[in-house]
Amino acid sequence: MALGSFPVKLEHRVAWGEMDAFGHVNNANYLRWFESARIAYFERIKVGISARDASAWVPILGRATIDFRKPVTYPDTVTLEATVTKFGNTSFTMAYRAVSPVLGLAAEGEAIVVLLDGAGNKVPLPSELKQAIEHLET
């Protein structure tokens, strides 16, 4: 198994409105960027992302962290990358990167994604989900 290969990549053009009074992208936007990368990852492995989907479980964000490396400014384009790095019993860990062609690595993040059933209880990772992730990561 080769987890951590960053198979999902999105291009994002930095918007003027994403900057704050200090002249760089506001830190809250990185969470949105990494969310977009996470949802793109889910789409690639065909994971339902809401209670309206037919799945018996839904993924929720249990924890998110970001390490800011370099301040991104307008105009720039960042490549947002997502990968799964580890499986737990009822969760998996994802890693993210925001890479600028000008700055290089601008930010890194990590998230714990937990699976819940319709009643809000944690459920074990289904083998089909693990297989889909492993297939994408190879």
C-alpha positions in Angstrom: 0.0 0.0 0.0 1.4 3.4 -1.0 -0.6 6.0 0.9 0.6 9.6 0.8 1.1 10.0 -2.9 -1.0 13.2 -3.3 -3.0 11.9 -6.3 -5.6 14.7 -6.2 -4.5 18.1 -7.5 -6.6 21.3 -8.1 -5.5 24.6 -9.5 -6.9 27.6 -7.6 -6.5 31.2 -8.8 -6.1 33.4 -5.8 -8.9 36.0 -5.6 -8.3 39.6 -4.6 -11.1 39.2 -1.9 -9.2 36.3 -0.3 -6.6 38.8 1.0 -6.8 40.5 4.4 -5.6 43.9 5.7 -2.1 42.6 6.0 -1.9 42.1 2.2 -1.8 38.3 2.1 -4.4 35.5 1.9 -6.4 35.3 5.1 -5.8 32.1 7.0 -9.5 31.0 6.9 -9.2 30.7 3.1 -6.7 27.8 3.5 -9.4 25.8 5.3 -11.7 26.4 2.3 -9.0 25.5 -0.2 -8.2 22.3 1.7 -11.9 21.5 1.9 -12.1 21.8 -1.9 -9.2 19.4 -2.2 -10.9 17.0 0.2 -14.2 17.1 -1.7 -12.4 16.5 -5.0 -10.7 13.5 -3.3 -14.1 12.1 -2.2 -15.4 12.6 -5.7 -12.5 10.7 -7.2 -13.2 7.7 -4.9 -17.0 8.1 -5.3 -17.8 8.8 -1.6 -21.1 10.4 -0.8 -20.6 13.6 1.1 -24.0 14.3 2.7 -26.8 12.5 4.5 -28.8 12.8 1.3 -26.5 10.3 -0.4 -27.4 6.6 -0.5 -24.4 5.6 1.7 -25.0 4.1 5.2 -22.4 6.6 6.5 -21.1 10.1 5.9 -17.6 11.5 6.3 -17.3 14.4 8.7 -14.3 16.6 9.6 -13.1 15.7 13.1 -10.0 17.8 13.3 -8.0 20.1 11.0 -4.6 21.8 11.3 -2.6 24.0 9.1 1.0 25.0 9.1 1.6 28.3 7.2 4.9 28.4 5.4 4.9 31.4 3.1 2.3 34.2 2.7 0.3 33.9 -0.6 -0.8 37.1 -2.3 -2.9 38.1 -5.3 -2.2 37.5 -8.1 -1.1 33.9 -7.7 -2.3 30.5 -8.5 -1.8 27.6 -6.0 -2.0 23.9 -6.6 -4.0 22.3 -3.9 -3.0 18.6 -3.3 -4.8 16.0 -1.2 -3.8 12.5 0.0 -4.7 9.9 2.6 -1.8 9.0 4.9 -3.3 6.7 7.5 -6.3 4.5 8.3 -7.8 4.3 11.7 -10.7 2.1 12.9 -13.5 4.7 12.3 -11.4 7.5 10.7 -8.7 8.2 8.2 -6.0 10.9 8.1 -5.7 13.2 5.1 -2.8 15.6 4.3 -2.9 18.7 2.1 -0.5 21.0 0.5 -0.9 24.5 -1.2 2.0 25.0 -3.6 2.6 28.3 -5.4 4.7 28.4 -8.6 6.3 31.6 -7.2 6.7 30.7 -3.5 6.9 26.9 -3.5 5.2 25.2 -0.5 3.0 27.8 1.0 1.0 25.7 3.5 0.5 22.2 4.7 -2.5 20.7 6.5 -3.8 17.6 8.0 -7.3 16.4 8.8 -9.0 13.6 10.6 -12.1 12.4 8.7 -14.5 10.4 10.8 -17.3 8.2 9.5 -20.7 8.5 11.1 -24.0 6.7 10.6 -27.4 8.4 10.2 -27.7 8.5 14.0 -24.4 10.3 14.5 -22.5 7.2 15.7 -19.0 6.4 14.6 -18.8 3.4 12.2 -15.8 1.2 11.2 -14.1 2.1 7.9 -15.7 -0.1 5.2 -13.3 -2.3 3.2 -14.7 -0.9 -0.1 -13.6 2.6 1.1 -10.1 1.4 2.0 -9.8 -0.3 -1.3 -11.0 2.8 -3.3 -8.4 4.9 -1.4 -5.6 2.4 -1.9 -6.5 2.2 -5.6 -6.4 6.0 -6.0 -3.1 6.3 -4.1 -1.2 3.7 -6.2 
